[in-house]
């Protein structure tokens, strides 16, 4: 079933699932290729050098996303990201141009799955390595009202795979680790963090080869 605590009982009140915790990027939402939108803004072709420059900025952001914990620090983080992108491209890219090229959309299975899980009585909390803007992103993607809370590394002060990021999420969910189920798309960060926190977890890969290939399959792994 993909649970990381293999020896946990499968049908006891102690292990009844009361909350589902979910990663954001790659699990609830996907990133449209930013280099396509950036190329349009710059009036150039979306070639490999442009894509490589964008990936360098993305790598920098991934390592520093937790530093954007309020409006001022987020603005500073975005300025640094734009500087990375500008350096890689050899031309000045403004924060506004960079941000306009970064667009997210919900996976088609996200809203239906969240609605079904809520109908089953689950508390739903997003837990992600992200800056403070994640609630706004989820709202724009149409998922804000489907969740009971959002925990980011920026607000928690730690980032996955540090299991401490789950402490505020479990508090929002109102349950101990054994009564939660976590869903994420990366073994190294998502599942390692859940394992360390004592939370049963599922790996999602919509291409197959993981515990589940759709968020709508989560219901089959709940302990009710």
C-alpha positions in Angstrom: 0.0 0.0 0.0 3.0 2.3 0.1 2.9 3.1 3.8 6.4 3.6 5.2 5.6 2.2 8.6 5.2 -1.4 7.4 4.5 -2.8 10.9 1.7 -0.5 11.7 -1.7 -2.1 12.3 -4.1 -1.7 9.3 -7.4 -1.8 11.0 -7.3 -0.3 14.5 -8.8 2.8 15.9 -5.3 4.0 16.7 -4.4 4.1 13.0 -7.6 5.5 11.6 -6.8 8.2 9.0 -8.2 11.6 10.1 -6.1 13.9 7.9 -4.4 13.9 4.5 -1.3 16.1 4.1 -0.2 16.9 0.6 2.8 18.4 -1.1 2.2 21.3 -3.5 4.4 21.3 -6.7 4.2 18.0 -8.5 1.4 16.8 -6.3 -1.4 19.4 -6.3 -0.1 21.8 -8.9 2.2 21.8 -11.9 4.5 24.5 -13.3 3.9 25.5 -16.9 7.3 25.7 -18.7 8.5 29.2 -17.7 10.9 29.4 -20.5 8.0 29.4 -23.0 6.4 32.4 -21.4 9.7 34.2 -20.9 10.6 33.7 -24.5 7.3 35.3 -25.5 7.9 38.2 -23.2 11.5 38.7 -24.6 10.5 38.2 -28.3 12.9 35.3 -28.7 12.7 31.6 -29.4 12.4 29.2 -26.4 15.8 27.5 -27.0 17.9 25.3 -24.8 20.1 28.2 -23.4 17.0 30.0 -22.3 15.6 26.9 -20.7 18.9 26.2 -19.0 19.0 29.7 -17.6 15.5 29.4 -16.2 16.4 26.0 -14.6 19.4 27.7 -12.9 17.0 30.3 -11.4 14.6 27.5 -10.3 17.5 25.6 -8.6 18.5 28.8 -6.7 14.9 29.4 -5.7 14.4 25.8 -4.5 17.4 26.2 -2.2 16.3 29.5 -0.8 12.5 29.4 -0.9 12.2 29.2 2.9 13.9 32.6 3.1 10.8 34.4 1.7 8.8 34.5 5.0 7.2 37.9 4.7 6.6 40.6 2.1 10.0 42.2 2.4 12.0 39.0 2.5 10.0 37.6 -0.4 10.7 40.7 -2.5 14.4 40.4 -1.8 14.4 36.7 -2.7 12.7 37.5 -6.0 15.3 40.2 -6.7 18.1 37.6 -6.1 16.3 35.1 -8.4 16.0 37.7 -11.1 19.7 38.5 -10.7 20.5 34.8 -11.2 18.4 34.7 -14.3 19.9 37.9 -15.7 23.4 36.6 -15.1 22.7 33.3 -16.8 21.1 35.0 -19.9 23.6 37.9 -20.1 20.8 40.4 -20.2 18.7 42.3 -17.6 15.5 40.5 -16.6 13.2 42.4 -14.2 11.4 40.8 -11.3 8.1 41.6 -13.0 9.1 39.9 -16.2 10.4 36.8 -14.4 7.3 36.5 -12.2 4.9 36.9 -15.2 6.6 33.8 -16.7 6.0 31.7 -13.6 2.5 30.2 -13.9 1.0 27.3 -12.0 -2.1 25.2 -12.7 -3.8 22.6 -10.7 -3.6 19.0 -11.8 -7.0 17.8 -13.2 -7.4 15.2 -10.5 -6.6 17.7 -7.6 -10.0 19.4 -7.0 -12.1 16.2 -7.4 -9.8 14.2 -5.1 -9.8 16.9 -2.4 -13.6 17.2 -2.6 -14.0 13.5 -2.1 -11.5 13.4 0.8 -13.3 16.2 2.5 -16.6 14.3 2.0 -15.0 11.4 3.8 -14.3 13.6 6.8 -10.6 14.2 6.2 -8.8 17.3 7.3 -6.7 18.5 4.4 -3.4 20.4 4.8 -0.8 21.4 2.2 2.8 21.0 3.4 5.5 22.3 1.0 8.9 23.8 0.6 7.7 27.2 -0.6 7.8 30.9 0.2 5.0 32.7 2.0 3.0 33.2 -1.3 1.9 29.6 -1.6 -1.7 30.2 -0.3 -2.2 32.8 -3.0 -0.8 30.4 -5.6 -3.3 27.7 -4.5 -6.1 30.2 -4.5 -5.3 31.2 -8.1 -5.3 27.5 -9.0 -8.8 27.1 -7.6 -7.7 24.9 -4.6 -7.6 27.4 -1.8 -11.1 26.7 -0.5 -10.5 22.9 -0.7 -7.9 23.0 2.0 -8.0 23.4 5.8 -4.6 24.9 6.0 -1.2 25.5 4.3 2.2 25.1 5.9 5.3 26.4 4.0 8.9 26.0 4.8 9.1 29.8 4.9 6.6 30.0 7.8 7.7 26.8 9.6 11.4 27.8 9.5 12.5 24.4 8.3 12.3 22.7 4.9 11.8 19.1 3.9 13.4 16.6 4.5 13.5 18.1 8.0 10.5 16.4 9.7 9.9 19.4 11.9 7.9 21.0 9.0 5.1 18.6 9.8 4.6 19.8 13.4 2.5 22.8 12.5 0.7 20.8 9.8 -0.4 18.1 12.4 -1.5 20.9 14.7 -3.7 22.3 11.9 -5.0 18.8 11.2 -5.7 18.2 14.9 -4.2 14.7 14.9 -1.0 12.8 15.8 1.3 11.4 13.0 -0.2 7.9 13.0 -3.6 9.3 12.1 -2.3 11.3 9.1 -1.4 10.3 5.6 1.1 12.2 3.5 1.2 12.3 -0.3 4.2 13.7 -2.2 6.1 13.2 -5.4 9.7 13.0 -4.3 11.2 10.1 -2.4 14.3 12.1 -1.2 12.4 15.0 0.4 8.7 14.2 0.7 8.8 10.6 1.8 12.0 10.9 3.8 10.4 13.7 5.8 7.2 11.8 6.4 9.1 8.7 7.5 11.2 10.7 10.0 8.0 12.3 11.4 6.3 8.9 11.8 3.6 9.7 9.2 2.4 7.0 6.8 3.1 8.2 3.2 2.4 7.6 -0.4 4.5 8.5 -3.4 2.6 9.8 -6.4 3.8 9.6 -10.0 1.2 10.2 -12.7 3.4 8.4 -15.2 3.1 5.2 -13.1 5.6 3.2 -11.1 4.8 4.6 -7.7 2.3 4.0 -4.9 -0.4 5.9 -6.7 -0.8 7.5 -10.2 -3.7 9.8 -9.3 -4.8 11.8 -6.3 -8.2 10.1 -6.7 -6.5 6.9 -5.6 -5.7 8.2 -2.1 -9.2 7.0 -0.9 -8.1 3.4 -1.4 -5.2 3.9 1.1 -7.2 5.5 3.9 -7.7 3.6 7.2 -11.4 4.2 7.9 
